[in-house]
Amino acid sequence: MRNVITLLFASLVQGAPPDFGGVYTVMEKALCRQCHNDNGVGSTTRLQFPAENAPAAEIREFGVWLRNFVDAQKPLESLLYRKPTQRLPHGGGERIAQGSKEEAILREWVEHLATLPPVSAHRARHDTGASRPVLRRLTHSQYNHTVRDLAGDETRPAGQFPKEDFVHGFTNQADGQSVSPLQAEAYARAAERIARNAFRNGDARKLIPCAASPACQAQFVRTFGRRAFRRPLSDAEASRYESLFARQADFHRGAQLVVETMLQSPHFLFHLETGLFGVASRLSYFLWDTMPDEALLQAAESGELASEAGLKAQIRRMLKDRRAMAALDQFLGEWLRFDRLRGALRDRRLFPEYSPELVNGMIEETTRLFRSVVWENRSFLEFFTAGYTFLNGDLARLYDLTAPGEPWVKTAFPAGYARGGILGQATFLTLTSKPAETSPTERGLFIREHFLCQQIPPPPPGVNVTLPPVTDEKPVTQRERLAIHLSNQACAGCHTLVDPIGFGFEHFDAIGRFRQKERIEIHPTADEIKTRRKTKPTEYLLDIEASGMVRGLKDSEFRTPAGLGRILASEPNCQKCVVKQLFRYAAGRMEEPRDQQAIEEAFRRFRDSQFRFQDLIMAIASSDGFRGGN
């Protein structure tokens, strides 16, 4: 790109140029960046905004680069002016109101850009420096697994901790891992119980293999500390813990005090390991959801993890361990928000078969499909397209299929069956519905956010999101009710991106059961009951129009979950989203501009492997960014 100063100097002879800072503020207020970024619904367009924390120089360059969207001969016919003001059809709707002062600011900048010479269509991605250091603590799942492997505690004590927040789709993200006073108190109580249980009745053979003696004190401190902190203790650390041990006359009480204290140390609770021990720890919590084993610690001590061959050998070894399957199940459960499904409520009058057992069956079906494509080394695209599933009796009845001879046998769908892959499963269809009805908006939003990695802007302030009530005078389907979103200019910008996707699932009710008609129940109002004009609910069965499309994707019309599954599987944005989701989970943070090369390389290796998920794991876990720390 030509030097910004040179470009702006040419305009000074005609008078001082307008300030792009004001224009940028207008664009930020209009939420343009929310769509026009690498994770936005406008990610496939040419217009990409700088990162939110971009330096002022990059923002100024961006302002001049917008010259590519300006017609020098007819400035007010330019895309930069007509799109955000909805003078041309715009996926985000009217973001800058026509006739407003914000439009005047934009217009001034567009007219200024028209006076500048053309600039390179390519805009450099600025290196914003090293990835910011992040401080992550053990998630509740990691805590439970770590104390199990470290101290033999099977009580899952993190179940009593304050609830974790989901940030960027996962619970292990550094941005959401502050430690509140309640959390700190819970750690203290848990450490006391774990240490006490480990030495109950004086049985400490699993922790202390040597005979009680001063030499054994020192040996215990260093061996247990090395495992608890995932690295060797320094001499100063060892000395402090040995002094603590010596305060107790009873050997086992001294060891118990050391365990209790170490379990409250930041070096246990947080990922503070550096160097090759940091690599070992990141690998272990990514691939096993728990602490490194002895072989992994030794690989760090010997320097084996410093070489690519040594690192990949350890990754292959770890993927063969049974803990890898459980760890990837954890990733799946967070990616697809199994927690929300487990907490979902349903109207028992409408869905009497809905039960915790049915929900558990839904999760088991999805987990078995995921395991099948991952661990049988099949193309991960089958997660979206599979013409088969894994059923028990309850799910077979829900899907109107013949029950298998034994639970969870792989079952092929009949030819032309509407279901296929994850989108046809009750897991997805249920967790994106309401207690008594479906939610096309939630279904479309879930697909955008979880399978396309696209962020949808929130509703503008003050917008009434309440849909009109359904009346006996005009009973309408969900699709017809939601039409108000598409006709209201304040709502249409976002709802045109999600509702049309959800409409394609309307043949499936709030627990994922197929239906030919939509059942509408209209209850009498208080006034109708009082005047006896209506005393009982009335019921209507309405025809369903279940056609859908994904705005922004070519040839994206569909009528069944199987149809959309095939579209997503062939869509590079969806394929790349799988890479991004696993990267976020592995790194414990959102990707940053500096990570783009690593993500592109992981995507290339994923694609070249015919979308084998284990190859994607290897690509991310052996990348320079992962090895170098987060």
N, C-alpha and C positions, 0 to 999 in steps of 0.2 A: 504494500500500500504506500502511496506517496506520502511524504511527510505532512502531517496535519497542519503544521505551522505554515508551510508553503502554500497549501490550499487556502487557508484562511487569509493569508497575506494578499492573495489576488483579489479577495473581496473587499479589502479595506479601502481600495481606491474609490469604491462606490459608497463608502460610508461604513460605519461600524456594524458588524454582523450581529444578529440577535443572539442572545445567550441560550445555548442548548440546555443549560441547567434547568431553565423554566420548562422547556419542552419535555425534558426527561421526567420532571416531576409530574407533569400532566400524564405521561405515559404510565408512570408507576401508579398513579391514582386510578387510572383506567384498567389496571391489572393486566396490561399487555404482556408483561414478562411471564405471567402465570401460564400462558399458553405457548408463547414463543421462546421456549427453552428446550434443552435436550430431553426433558421429561414432560413437556407440555403437549397438548393436543395439536399445537402448531409446529411440532418438532420436524415435520416433513417439509415445511415451507422454507423459503430462502431466509426469512427474517428470524434471526436468533439474537436474543438480548445478551449483554454481558452478564457475568455472574453477579449475584446480589451485592457482594462485597468488592466489586471491581474498583480499581483505583480511578481517580478522576481523569487521568490521561486516557485510559481505555474508553471511558464513557465519552470523552470528547471525540475520539477517533470514531466511535460508533455513530455519533451524531452526523459526522461527515460521510461515513459509509452509507448512510441512509439515502445518499444521492442516487443509489441504484434503483430506488423505488419512486423516482421523480422524473416526470416528463418535462424536459427543459423547455419545450415549445408550448406546452399546455400544462403548467404546474397544477392547476386545480382539477385536472383530469388524472392526476397521479394516484397510484395505489396507496401511497403513504397518506394521502389526504382523504380519499374516497372510501377506503376500507373501514378504518376505525369509526368513521361517521356514518357508516351503513349506507352510503350513497351507492356503493357496490355491495353485493351479497358478501357477508362476512361471517365466518363461523362463530365468532365471538359476539355477534350482534352489534348494536350501537354502543361502543365503549366511550366515545366522546360525543356529547350531545350537540346536535346541529344548532347553530346560533348562540352557543355558549362562549364564555370568555376563554375556556380551554381550547375550543375550536379555533379561535382567533390566534392563540399562541401557536398552535400547530400550523395553521395556514401561513403565518409569518415565516416559520422555519422552512416550510416547503418552498415558498417563493424565494427564500434565500438560497436554498440548495440548488434551485434551478439556474442560478447565476454562476455556479461552480463548474469546473471541467469534470468530465467523467472520472470516476475512481475505479480501482480494481474491484471486481465483483467478489473476490475472495477477501474475507476478513480474517486476519490472523487471530488465533486463539492465544491469548496472553498467558504466559507462565506466571502464575501468582505466587511463585515460590514453593517451598516444600509444603506438603500436606500438613495441615495444622495438627499438632500433637493432641491426642484425645486420651482422656482418662476414663477407663471403663472398669466397672466392678463386675463381680460374678452375678449372673442372672439367678433367679430363684432356682431354675432347673440346674444350672451349673453348680450352684451351692449344694443342692441335694446330692448330686452325683459325686461331687468332690469329697464331701464328708463321708459318703459311703465308701469311696475308694481309699481315703486317707485314714479314717478311724473306724471303719466297719459299721457306721451308723445308717440304719435302714429306715429311720422314722420320718424322713422327708420333712425336716424341721422348717424349711422355707415356706411350707404351706401356711404357717402362722405369721409370716411377714406381711407388711402392707402390700397391697396389690401393685403390680408393676404396670407402667404405662407403655403403650405401643407408640413408638416414634419411628417415622419412616417405615412403618409396617412391621417392626420387630421390637422385642423387649430388650435387646442387647445393645441398643444404640446409645452412644456416649451422651448425646444431647438430652436424653431422658433419664439419666442415671444419677441424679443427685441423691445424697443420703440425708434423709430427714432425721430429726431427733427420735421419732418413732422407729425408724429403720435401725438406727444405731442401738437403741434399747433392745430391739428384737435380736440383733446380732449378739449382744451381751448375754441375753437369756439363753439363746441357742448354744453359744459356746460353753456355757456352764453345764447345760444338760448333756451335750455331746461328750465333754471331758469326763463328767461323772459316770455316764453310761459306759464309757470305754474302760474305766477302772472299777466297775461295779464288782463287788465281792472279791476285790484284790486280783482279779484276772486281767493281766496286762500282757499276756504272752504274744498277742497279735501286734503289739506296739513295741514291746521291750524284749528283744531276743537274748539279751545278755543278763548275767547275774548282777544283783543289786550291789553297786560299788561306786566309788568316786569316778573311776574310769568309765563305768557304764553310764553315769550321769552325762559326761561329756559326749560319749558316743551317741546317746539317745537324742540329746539336743541337736547335734549336727545331722543325724540321719532323719529325724522327724522334721526338723526345720527345712532341710533340703527338699523334702516332699511337699511340705505345707506351703513354702514360698516359691516352689518350682525353680529353685536355683540354690547353689551352696550359700551358707551363711558366711558373712565376713567374720574375722576373728573378734571384732568388737561386739557384733551381734551375739555370737556364741558365748562370749564371756558374760554378757548381761543375762542371758537366759540360764546359764549355769549358776550364776549368783542367785537368781530367782528360785531355781530348783533347790539350792542349798538352804534356803530359808525354812524348808520343811524337814523335820527330823525323819519322818516316814518317807521312804523312797517313792512309793507309789503316789503319795499325796504330792510330793514334789513334781513328779512327772505329770500328774493331773493338772497342776497349776501351770506348768509350761504349756501344755496342750490348750488349756482354756485361754491363756494369754495370746498364744500364737494365732488362735482362731479369731481373735479380735484385731489382729494387726492389719494395717493397710496392705502389707505385703502378701497377706492371704486373701483379703477381701477384694483387692483391686489387681488389675493386670499391670504390674509395675516391672516385670522382668525385662531385661535388655539383652542385646546381643543374640547369640545363638539360643540362650535360654528363653528369650522372648519369642524366637521363631518356634521353638518346641511348644511353648505354651499356647501360642496362637493356633498352631496346627492341632493341638490336642482339643482345645475348646471348640474349634470349628468342626473337626471330624469326629470327635467323641463326646463333646459336651461335658468334658470332665478334665481332670488334671493329667499331666503327662505320666506315662508309665516309666519304669526303670530303663527300658531300652531307649526310649526317646530322650530321657535325661542324659544317658550315656552318649547318645549320638550328638547331643549339644556339647558335652564335655570333650569329646574326642575331636570335634571339628567336622564331623561327618556332614552336618547340616549346612556347612558353608559351601559345599559343592552341589551343583544341580543334580548330579547323579545320586549323591547321598540323600539329598532332600526327597527326590522322587521315589527312591527305594523305601524311605520311611512312609511316604504317602501311600504307596501301594500296599505296604504291610498293614497300615492302619485301616485302609478300606476293606481289608479281609477280616478285620476284627468285628465281632457282633455288635460292639458299641457304635460302630459307624452307622448301622441301620437305625438304631435308636436316635442317634444325633440328627440324621437326615429326616426322620419322622418329626423331630422337634422343629426343624426348618419348615417342613410342610405345614404343620399345625399352626405355626405363626403366620406364614405366608397366606394361608387360606382362612385364617381367623377361626379355628375350631373353638376357641373360647367363646366367641359370640354365638356359635351354633349351640354349644352346650347350655348357654344361658337364654336361648330363645324360648318364648312362650307362645302357645297357640290356644285359640278358642276351642275348648273341649267339646262344645256342642257341634262345631263344624268338623273337627278333626279328632274324633274319639280314639283313633288308633295311635295318636301321637303320644310318645312316652320316652323316658330316658333310654330305654332299651332300643327303641327305634333310632334315636339320635346316635347312640353308640354304634349301631349298625351302619348308619350313614358314614360316620367317620372311618369305620373299619373298611368299608367299600372303597373310599377314596384313598386311604392309606395303602391298601393292597394294590390298587392300580398304580400308584406312585412307585411302590416297591418293585412291581413287575417291570416297569420301564427302566428303572434305575439299576436294579441289581441283576436283571437278566440281560443288561447291556443292550436294550432295545432303543430305538430312536425315541427321544423324549417328546417328539411331536405327537406320539401316540397318546400322550396325556390329554391331548385335545381332540384326537380323532378316533380313539379306540372303539372298534365295533364289538367290544366285549366288556364284561365287567365281572365282579366277584360278589355273589349274592348269598344271603341267608333267606329263610322262609319269609320273614317280615318284609324285606325289601322286594322279594319276588312278588308278593301280594300287592305291594304299593305300585310296582311297575307293571302289574298285570301279566307276569310271566310265570311259567311253570317253575315251581320250587325245585332247586337242585336236590339230588339224592343226599348230599351232605353239605353242611354250611361252607361257604366261601370257596366253592369250586368255580373255576374260571368258566364263564358262561357266555357264549356268542349270542349277539342280538339277531333277531330275525332280519331278513333282507328288507331294506327300506325303513327300518325302525328309526323313529324320530330322535331317540337318545344316542349319544355318542360322546366318549371322553368325559372330562370333568364337568362340562356344561350341561350334560344330560343327567348328572347325578343329583340325588336329593340333597346332598351336602350344599352345593351351590344354590340350588333353587330354594332351599329352606332358609339359609342364612341371609338371603337377599329379599326376604318377604316380611310382611307384617303379621301380627297375631291372627288376623281374620282374612287377609287378602294379600294378593301379590303386590310387588312394588317395581314396576318397570324402571323407575328412576334408580332405585338401589341396584337393580341388576345391571343396568348400563354403566352406572358409576363404578361398580366392582370390576367389571371387565376393563374399563378404561384405566383404573388405578392399579389393579393387581396383575393384569395380563398384557397391558400395553405400556405400563409405567407412565401414564399421563396424568398430570395434576389438573383437576377441574377447579376453576376459581370459585370461591364462595359466593352466595347470592349477594347482590348489592344491598347496602344498608337500607333498612326500612321497607323492604319488599315483603308483601303479604304472601306467605307460602301455603296458606290454607286453601284447599280445594273446595269448590262449591258442593254443598250436600246433595245427595241423590234423593229425588222426590218421586212420589207415585205418579205425578204429572209427567215426569220425564226420566224414567229409569235408564241409566246409561252405563256402559262398560268403563273399566279403568282407562282404557285407551281414549275413550271419548271425554272422560273427565280431565285427563291430563292434556287434552288439546289446548286448555287454557294456558298451559306453560308455553306452548309454541306460538300462541297468538299474542301473548303479552310480551311487549318488546323488552321489558326489564328482566323477564325470565328466559326468553327464547335463546339468548346467547349461549347459555350453558345447557339448557334442557334439550336443545336440538342435538347436542353431543351425546346425551345419555339415554333419553326416553326412547328414541327410535331403535336403539339396541334392545332395550328391555321389552319392547312390544313384540319382538320375535319369540318370546318365551311365554306368551299369555295362554298357551294351551296347557301350561303346567301350574298347578295351584300352589298354595303357600307351604305345602310339605312335599312338593315335587311330584304330585300325582297328576297324570294326564286327565284332561277334561275336554269334552266337546263343547260345552256351554259354560258361560260364566254365571254363577249363581249370585244374585243380588238380593239382599234382605234389607227391607226398609222398615225401621221400627217407628211406632207412633210417637209424635211429640207429646210433651206434657200437656199442651193445650188440646190436642186431639183426644187424649185420654180423658181429660177433664170434661170436654163437651161430648164425649162418646162418639165422635165422628170416626174414630179409629181406635180399636183396643188391642189388635193383634198385629204382629209383623206381617208384611206382605212379601212374597217371594217372586222373583222373576228369573228366568233362564234366558240369557241373551247370547246371540251369536258372537263368536270371537273372530277378530281379524288379526292373525298372528304372523304378520310380515314385519321384518326388521331390516335395518341396515346400519352400517358403521360409517358415519360421516367422516370423510377424509381418507377412506380406504377405497381403492378402485374395485369395482365389481363386488361390492360387499353386501348385496341383498341376500337375505336368507329367510327361511320359514321354520327351521327346526334347530335345536341345539347342535345336532350333528352337522348341519350346514354351516353354522357359525364356527364350529370347531375346526372344520376344514379350512375356512377362510383365515382364521387366526394362525393355524399351523403353517400356512404358506406366507404369512406376513412377516417380513424382516423385523418390524417393530416389536412384534410379539416374541420372536426368537431372541432378540437382543434384550428384551425385558426380563426373560428368564436369567440371562447373564447378570443383569443389574441386580435383580433380587438376591441372587446367591452372593454376589459381591457385597452387597449391603449387610447381609447376614454374616459373612465371613469377616469383614472389616469392622463391623460394629459402628458403621457411620454411613452417611450418604456419600455417593461418589462426588468428586470435585473435579474441576477442569484438569488438574494434573493427572487424574486417573484415566482420562479418556483413552490414552494410548493402550494402557493395560486392558481396559474393557474391550476395546476394538480387537486386540490380539486374542483375548479369551473368546470373543465372539467368533473370530476367524477359526480358531481351533475347534470350537464347538461345532461350527458349520461343516468344517472339513472332516470331522469324525462322524458325519451323518447324525449329528445331534445326540451323541452319547453323553449322558449326564456325568458319568465318571470321568470322561475326558475334560469336561468343563470344570469339575472339581480340581483335577490335576492342574489345569491351566491357571486357575485362580490361586491355588495354594502354593504354586511354584513361581508365581509372578514376582518381579522385583519389588513391587509395592507391598505385597504381603510379607515378603521376607524382610523388607527394610523397616517394617513397623507402620503403625497407623497414627 
